[in-house]
Amino acid sequence: MAKYRVLQGIDYPPNKRAEIGDVIDDLPAASVKWLLEIGAIEDSSKPVAKTEPKAEVKVEPVVEPVIEAPVEAEPVEEIPATEDEEI
């Protein structure tokens, strides 16, 4: 008897329920065709397509150089010396 993997939860006669991932072999023959067509079940005798693990792409963060504005020297204010001070 054919076995089918459930891809979408289904209720089927007589008062049964199958959830995603269940493998069942007691579906009514009249229902199999349209359940396959709508993607609710798949033939479990077919191997499950395994995808190759994707190569991990390492993304390096972009570090932009810090450009600092040139620091201008503050003007030096000259204070005239008083008579009591020496220069």
N, C-alpha and C positions, 0 to 999 in steps of 0.2 A: 504494500500500500504506500502511496506517495506521502511524503512528509513536507510540511510547509512551515516556514518561519514567519511569525507574526510581526509585522512592521507597524501596525496600528491596532490598538485594542478593538476586538470585535466580539459581538454576541452571535452565536449560531445555534441552530437547533441540535438536540432538544435541551433547551435551557442551559447552555454552556457559555463560558466567557474565556477568551484568550487574551493575554496582555502582551505588550511589546517584548520580543525576545523568546516567547514560548514557541516550541516546535510541536505542531499538532498533526495528527494523521487521520482524524475522524471528521473532516469537513464534508458536507454534502457535495457530491460531484457537480451538481447544478450550480453551486456557488463558487467553485474554484476559479473558473474562467474570469468572471467579473471581478472577483477579489484580487486576482493577479493584475488585471487591467488597471484597476484604480490604485494599485500599489499598497494595498492593505496587507498582502502576504507575498512571500517569495518562495520559490522552490528551494528547499533546503538541500537537495541533492547537488545543486550547483555550488561550486566552491565560493566562499565569500571573497570578494575582491579585496586583497590586502594591498594597501598603498605603501610604497617605500617611505621610510621615515624621511621627512624633509631635512635637507641639510640646514644646519643651524647657521643663520647668518648673523655674524657678530657686527653690530653697528657701533663704531667708535664715536663717542661724543665729539662734536666739533668744538674745539677750544679756540676762540678768537683771541688774538693778542690784545692786551689792554693798551690802548694808546692814551697816554696821559698828556695833557696840555702842558707846555713848558711853564715852569714856575718863574714868574717874574719877581725879581728882588724888589722889596718894598723900598721906596726912596728913603734915604736917611736924612732926617731933619737935623740940620745943624743949629745948635743953640749957641748963641754968642756967649763967650765967657764973661763973667762979671769981673770987677776989679779985684775981688778977693781971691779968685781962683787962679791957679796957674794953668798954663797951657802945656 
